Structures are given as structure tokens and as C-alpha cells.
Amino acid sequence: MERMIATEKEEHKSLRENVRDFVKKKVEPICIKMDEEDMFPIGLFKEMGKMGYLGVTIPEEYGGSGMDYLSQGIIEEEIGYSSASLALSYGAHSNLCLDSLFRNGSSMQREEYVPKLSSGQWIGSLGLTEPSSGSDALAMKTNATKNGDSFTINGSKTLITNAPYSDFFLTYAKTGDNYTAFAILSTDEGFSRGKKFNKMGMRGSPTGEIYFQNLKIKEDRIVGKPGGAKDIILSGLNIERIILSFIFVGIARRALEESLKYSIERKQFGQHLYEFEMIQDKLATMYTKYETARIMAYESLSRVQEDKMDALHAASAILYAAEISEQVSREAIQIHGGYGYVKDSGIERLLRDAILGQIGAGTTEIRKHIISGALVKQFKDNPRILE
Ligand SMILES: Cc1cc2nc3c(=O)[nH]c(=O)nc-3n(C[C@H](O)[C@H](O)[C@H](O)COP(=O)(O)OP(=O)(O)OC[C@H]3O[C@@H](n4cnc5c(N)ncnc54)[C@H](O)[C@@H]3O)c2cc1C
């Protein structure tokens, strides 16, 4: 198997410093409040548009920064280090919705919608999950029927990131035997929002339901080809998994850094915590898992950059990053003792946020199904695939 790893150029290093500075000044001071009050910082989110983060992968002529997916991964990691929930909302807007709209949208959609989403004038969501279809996404019930040059959409989507605030939804509906992607605006007649969910983690990233009741739109709202949504869904899921894996790399980095700091500061029995062999074991294991997850995320991202993205690498990058961010956050609580269990420490939040990693963007079980399926297929074709 050919291996590749993205290397950061000067522009990436300077972007990382720029985002780090933004996070330190604007996100870090409110990250605990966001969690405690389940508060979405809408003004700050829109400011991320002005900073060029929301439209980072979009060409400048459409209001973006004209950078690459590595840049988007860097933004995810740096925001995720401070607030995984803000990083989740960022990922849903910038990658799942905006980047996919740009890749698949018509010139009208690129001109009308993309600049508004890049600047933060509009907030965006991707609507795939429905009350009766989650992992089995293609069993969706939302349907669109064609009448002349219009479509009438009926159905609903649930667990949608940013939905309580979004102006724009990239969503999917059954059109006969196949599926079509549509651009829906919150101002469309027949659109309504349901409740905002009260979640265990990722608090501050608003998650909600949306409904389409006899929602009529013209066919210029079709994103991509009529009946062509299956490819958009599947390729979107691969990129989404890779980009979102950086949130969990960010969580693991924060958990490890806080644990190193605390084990250097804190003394018990006249010794620093890091002098106890059992704490050394934890730190070493946490580091090794974090570093491996980071390498896997970079490796899979390189494949996107080189146009060689595949489901095997995308699913395994997020599978591992999500699993280890939970393990590393759990150990961080243990290293911090009772203080780690207290909300003000910000440590227990890392674990609650990390758990989403095994559910969103396809669950751990679905990722394992994809990975084993791809491995068996590739191994049958070439038994030396693992070398
Ligand atoms: C905070 C949050 C944000 C989200 N944001 C979005 C968003 O922006 N847009 C969007 O469209 N969706 C979003 N989702 C939905 C998310 O993608 C789904 O929750 C996820 O795909 C799982 O679907 P489900 O919840 O219906 O679980 P189900 O599919 O019902 O699965 C239940 C359990 O059964 C397992 N299972 C299902 N099928 C199999 C199988 N074949 N083999 C083995 N095990 C199986 C699952 O792994 C899981 O453990 C979000 C969810 C959350 C919690």
C-alpha cells in the first residue's frame, strides 16, 4: 500500500499560529460557559467567516480563502483543542455543507449561496439523518416529487448540527428509486424547525430537527445531478470523516498537555505525579495513541490532497482518533484525581465531547464494517496490500 503524509508548508504553519491566537483570545475564555450553558456563540462563529476560516477551502472569487483540506484540518484541530463543540459546528458548516455545496453545486448556487456561507452571513447544515434512518441513511423517507419545473418536498431530518440557527441546508430526498441533493433555505415556505437537543457533550454546538411540509422549490435548487445524490453522500462522508478526525486529535492533545502540566505541578508523598511509574505508564500510552491518531489523520488527509481518497483510510482515521480521544481523556481525568471530575477543571468535558466521535459521521460499528469490507476486497485482489 502506497503511504503518504501531508507536510505543512509555511502557509499552513502561519495559519496554525493565526488560529491558535484566535482560539486563545476568543474561544478559550468562553469554552466552559459554552458547555455549561449550552451556548452557541453566534457572533464568534460569524467572526470566523471574517477570519477566512469558514470558507477556507473555497476559492477567493467565491468569498473563500482558497486554501486546501490540510488547512481545514489544522483549523479543526486548533479549535477542537479548546472547544470540540465549536469545532463540530465549524466542521458541519464549512466541510459537510459549504465545501460539498461548492464541489457539487451549480454556477448559480456557487454565486448566490457560497459567498454568504463563506463570509458567515449565513450558517449552514448538512441534513442526512432522519428519525428512522441513521446508519442506514439510504432508507430515508424524505421524498421530493416533481411537478413541471418544481419539486415538492416532504419529510424531516434529525440530529442536525447547527439546525437551530442555520439559514441554509444541504439535504437529501428520495426521488423515485434514487436520491437527489437539494439546497433548502430556512425562508422557504414549508420549512420549520423542531426542538434543540439537550446533549451530554458537544454542548454549545446546537443540534436540532427540521421539517419539510409541502416545501416547493424550483429545480435550480438541485445540487449536482437529479438522482445523483448517492455519490455526493458517499464521497462527502469520506471527506467528513477525515476532517472531523482532527477534532478528536485536538481533544487528545489537550488531554495530554493538561495531564503533563498537572503531573509536573502536583506533588503527593513528596514526589511529583510524573515520578510515579503508574503515571509514567499513562503518559507514555496517552502520547503514543495521540501521535498515532495524528499520523493516521494526516495520512488520510494527504490522500484527499492527492485526489486518492478512499473509504478505508477515511474510516480508519476517524475510528482511531475517536476511540483514543475517549481513552486519553479518561486517563486525563484519572491523572487529575478529584479535580478532573470537577466541571471547572475543563477536563471531564473532554471525555463527554470525545464520546460523540464514536457516533457522528457514521458510528464505530459502521466504520469497522467499512474497514473490514475494504480490507477483504483489497486483500483478495492483492495479498501484499498491507506491505
Ligand atoms: C451531536 C450530533 C451531531 C450530529 N450531526 C449531524 C449532522 O449534522 N447531519 C446529519 O445528517 N446527522 C448528524 N448526526 C447524526 C449521526 O450521523 C447519527 O447519529 C449516526 O449516523 C448514527 O445514526 P443513529 O443515531 O440513527 O443510530 P442507529 O443507526 O440507529 O444505530 C444504533 C446502534 O446500532 C448500530 N448499528 C446500526 N447498524 C449497524 C450494523 N449494520 N452493524 C452493526 N451495528 C449497527 C450503530 O453502530 C449504533 O451503535 C449527529 C448526531 C449527533 C449525536
The ligand as an ORCA input file, in Angstrom:
! r2SCAN-3c Opt
* xyz 0 1
  C     -24.164     15.698     18.235
  C     -24.580     15.070     16.936
  C     -24.451     15.788     15.761
  C     -24.903     15.237     14.555
  N     -24.845     15.998     13.410
  C     -25.397     15.512     12.266
  C     -25.468     16.347     11.101
  O     -25.016     17.491     11.099
  N     -26.087     15.837      9.989
  C     -26.615     14.579      9.953
  O     -27.144     14.198      8.930
  N     -26.534     13.747     11.043
  C     -25.956     14.195     12.197
  N     -25.910     13.399     13.322
  C     -26.481     12.064     13.272
  C     -25.444     10.950     13.235
  O     -24.822     10.921     11.974
  C     -26.172      9.626     13.577
  O     -26.498      9.688     14.958
  C     -25.327      8.409     13.276
  O     -25.142      8.231     11.911
  C     -25.976      7.119     13.850
  O     -27.297      7.016     13.481
  P     -28.410      6.743     14.603
  O     -28.187      7.713     15.700
  O     -29.740      6.743     13.957
  O     -28.088      5.309     15.172
  P     -28.548      3.897     14.533
  O     -28.173      3.845     13.097
  O     -29.939      3.628     14.909
  O     -27.577      2.899     15.313
  C     -27.821      2.457     16.652
  C     -26.701      1.475     17.005
  O     -26.767      0.321     16.141
  C     -25.519      0.166     15.475
  N     -25.715     -0.331     14.124
  C     -26.537      0.176     13.155
  N     -26.393     -0.529     12.035
  C     -25.461     -1.497     12.281
  C     -24.861     -2.525     11.504
  N     -25.182     -2.725     10.207
  N     -23.938     -3.329     12.097
  C     -23.600     -3.134     13.402
  N     -24.126     -2.181     14.183
  C     -25.042     -1.366     13.628
  C     -24.881      1.545     15.469
  O     -23.489      1.477     15.295
  C     -25.299      2.045     16.835
  O     -24.431      1.532     17.805
  C     -25.438     13.906     14.533
  C     -25.515     13.182     15.724
  C     -25.107     13.743     16.915
  C     -25.250     12.933     18.182
*
